[in-house]
Amino acid sequence: MTTTFLLWLALITVGVQSAPPLALDVRVFRGATEVTRETTVTVYPAGARVNGRPAPLVAGGERRLPLTAGQYDVQLVQHRDGKVSGIAWATLRLLVDYPGEAGRHLEVLNFDKGWGALQIRDAAAPVSGSGQWSARLLRMDGTEVALGVPGDGYQVLVAPAGAYKVAIARPGAPPRTHDVEVKANLTYVRAF
């Protein structure tokens, strides 16, 4: 091998190893009810059931863990009254530096099958902090399905899979609505 090639390979290897970790944020629901605080979240390398890392609860209400980009499996263990009330696995979750997430990826996981989530962000606001807006999820006939659950720089809407409208309200302005789709077992990010 040439010296130039070896130098190039060394630079790429150093660049990959020194990439800053990403933050995996996890919120857990049972249907429309948030159960993150009472659920232990453990993250494993994809396909492995050893060397799991627990994700601690942070001030924003999420369970957060710094990780390198890759594929992961997530185990959820919900506790009620000192007893295990539910166990679930979410497999092959991809963590990469997605555009618009500033290195923080949210996974909303649900014990109930067929539910999904939308992470709503203000396109003009910082990634962190609370905004002066609210989000509601509506059926196509206008009936309310879900209110936005606040997070650090976002609101999350959790509902059964289907087509909906999201209404974004800001102080002093009429609500704006957008057509959206909630997909089962997935978390989509939408910025408005």
C-alpha angles and dihedrals in degrees: 000000000000123000090239092055092048091049090049091049091049091051092050092048092050090047092052094046094048095049108126116249120258123230118242108202116193128193120182129208138180100210105309095338118097113229100169095121093054095043125086110218118201122182121208133183107265112279095010129105095190132074093034118172121214116230110225123220113255132202093264091062097254129115104238133194129173110230140164118250113280146090121306142181118219126207120203122198115181119201126200125176091350093306133101107256100174144008125193139164129214108196135199098013109175118221115192134142095274116197113260096019098089092220095310116108121188122210115188108198125190131200089209116079121239096030126121139170145229120213105208119203132181104242091210098045132083119271092246133047134042124297134214095247141080136213131213129184115222134188114239089262089059099254114139118252102172144358120224114265107217121240136166102300096343147055123229126216116200122194145136114285113279149093117301145154121246117212116206114197125193125183111272095008133092114254116266118217129207131184112245139170126222112208123204116261093359136104116215125193118220124179121198 
